[in-house]
Amino acid sequence: MSLNTAGKYRIIFSILVIGVVVFASSGSNWTKSYAQAIPSDTPVSEATAAEIQQIEVINPYFSIEDTTLSDDTPISGYIINGPSAPLPEYETQRIASMMPLAGEGILPNFPAYNWVFGCSAVSGAMIAAYYDRGAYPNMYTGPTNGGVMTLTDSSWPLWSDGYKQYPNNPLIASHKGWMHNRAWDNR
């Protein structure tokens, strides 16, 4: 029995549709991930039990958690708990870093945002905004400034954690999951 070309394409299409349906219906199984596989013959309590645990506080923003597992394997965890604002004792260095160096170039129209959520978040937002305004548009597509990222974060209202007010910038951090009335109404 010979199938014409249209019949062959219908069969192939039907198989693809069935494959997509099977793949999509098992979607929740594809989203799971595991840090490590523990052999089923090893009880979980033996594999993760710690005999000795010690936390060494280096300063209020950095601690080291040393743990020795039951098989005498030492492990260390580094806990970084940065301050919510730049430390006053580094103000001189911070101001000096904002001054152009002699002989160095200056990028025109480079974004300058206030410090919030750490220097990595702010510098990443500044770089993304620079590219949004130039070679790679649509990194920011929000309603402010016609979808072009602003040069400063003064276009958005301040937000509060209940103790202090901070600058807002959607490229630095979103408020997804944060109670809207606490974050935005404390202007």
Summary of the structure (lengths in Angstrom):
residues: 187
radius of gyration: 26.6
end to end distance: 76.5
largest distance: 86.0
contacts: 367
relative contact order: 0.07
helix: 34%
strand: 16%
